[in-house]
Amino acid sequence: MLKEELLSWGRKIVDWFVRPKNIGVCLIRYGTVIIGASLAGGLVGTIRYISASTQLQANIDTTGGPAAWMAIAAFVVGVLMIFVGVLLNLQSQKQLARQRVLLLEQKGLFKIDSPLDAAVKNTVGGTVDTILVDIREGVIEGRISQPEIALQKVVDGRGDLVRRLDGQNKNDITIAYGGLMPVPFTFLTGCLLDDEGGGIKVFDWDRLGAGQWRLIQSDVDDGQRLVAVTNLVDVGEQIVLALSISYPVDEPAIAATFLNIQIMHMKINELSSNAHWSLEKQSALAEQFLQVLKELSGRGVKHIHLVIAAPNSVVFNLGRIYDRRLLPAATVYQYERTCIPPYPWGVALPSHSLTQPTIVHTHRHVSAGP
């Protein structure tokens, strides 16, 4: 047991030395190395071994000449580096103690045992204060039974976040978001949180990889982008914009739900639920989405019906790019394969003509008019 404990502490010490997290730790590490090198080059000391029958003594003196002054200078430099490193590390710890993370966590699809707040703390640091939006009690056999109640919880979650930010020093606060929610609520959340600034840390669930929460950050961009599948001819005041990113959207279901409305379908050639971890890729997809919305606005479109098949974090960031003041009004729809119609309801986003988000039920279908 003692041996295992010593090995455990040894691994922690080695890990602390070889993987520094800030400049203070770097100075301590390299200062220790310099001190060790200076002692090896200019060592003075006595080694003794005494037992009942034996006494051994060895005197060591490797000093003398110019090398001695070099060893002394190196020793002093090493001590100074450690001293400065300790001061910087203490300052960093104080800053970390002041740092707060406001985490907006949304639960709405299925249970995940791995806690999001622990992943945020390990990745971002600081004290994590969680605002939980949980609509799972309204989910029956995978369907949202009362979307109006769920919508109010989403709106209240954003309001709670704003209240906690009031009067706080925003330099000491980081906003984080993560969860698994129906597409309309995730998109709406991104749209509502866009007003809180651009420094939001976005997490997503890696269900196909390690089974853990991961931060969307700088990573290898595979270059996959949205391409148009259908070309628009005569654009009316309403249009369906369908995005296939993780799975293909259900085109027959879209046609059955939205009658006499033109459909613009954009998709990624290599659909994947596990190729969205690059911040650069997500930013590029969001920019593409914004340019399409601008184009549709320029062509006279007044209302966009959004149908999206994408990972939660991608949907959230698409919502953040939507400018409710300058772009056409939009409604984001929920897909229920066995419902009639298959897109039974959606969330009408706040816009220049709508101050609050509302639930829109399609009933039988959505039509462009008589």
Steps between C-alpha positions, in 0.01 A plus 500: 500500500778743594685417179191574290446828684862604442473409132180702472664805652804446280284500188330821612836670559633388161177614332527838673855546372458384143163664429507855633183705463633853537817707490542480879519121491741522205734725699489266799572199282791651310636671810517161669683355201754788501564457873557129450744568217688761704542262793623226271762735356612653827418266784647523850402255770570200719340155479510281810386147578519372857396158629591293806813361338571733209561871449541645151556863407550667162570869440386646166627831363453574130540876538790721416595743226261675263262202501418570864371850419292363214346241730422765762346731239288216361389408852392860571315522168320174577395624845372827352304311234336283765421804715342691210320184389347452844379863502349470152338169589345647815368793298357260243329300774344818641370594157362150455327523838325820382409348164140382472344297225129543438397174336168475319428128482202367308355151535228389265577183307652219706685446825879540508683380810814707441453839673546802275606731784798276581614508137465879492701540822779274372512682166430864585585511872349726762183452704215361291150633568245291309168624364304185416222492243341153514197420282529121517189454712301630204655246262279196447638221281742743342240768425457841659147477640465868598739716297354823645612402852842394371534832314431696818772306682749587225409869517517496882847344483628788294335746740670332796835535325444872438404559864815328625712712267351828621741701712784251453848570366478327162879470489470242779211309340502250215176380343481134399225308323435132447221248479281286280173666403248486216623705206251790533592564865874473436482744209289740707749481788784597268291787367421625853855463632657686209428825686725388787820529296723284285711326761267208572667162555289241318504133602348200323457134583743265324273199472703322231846558646601487864148551635577834665431872481737684268571868442461632147844650443774546242548164331564348159246635251404230248387766253148357463254778420134539411416471131166571334304191397206686349499824301237766555310641206219738594530581868184593686459671835542166682764234455613180670874491569611145582852422627643146504817492711491189720214309332301556182181693558177318416418659165165319446397607852595861421295490180204354691515768770572812296263514203560733206814641664832481321770295672867594505702199613866531598712211622850389584627233262636281778229499766633424847395531865862507613677746270398828659765550772693765307413857598626614160261264321202605709581867443522439124163317496340782699640757256361301205162487671504876558587574137209283382262683733624833365452379142144389572427832666633682194268295278192612689445206736299606806485175697741204513394156621814333637547123503838395640668164558824576685685441829383706797801734506470573127131588538585725796765690303268535200250660737765742623568625147132571426441877517138543603501874423628491142406159361160360398278351769567131560342193655709195598316167485508179702517168313280213619517215250167335591295819539260636241641730381858390582589857603216554750620822661772760496633799688438838341812700582495855636529744210421855395131406505497257795632597842479157666553146365182299455401144414347454155297182440484381140190281554463356153739706293654840440396670179621801310138610473204450273 
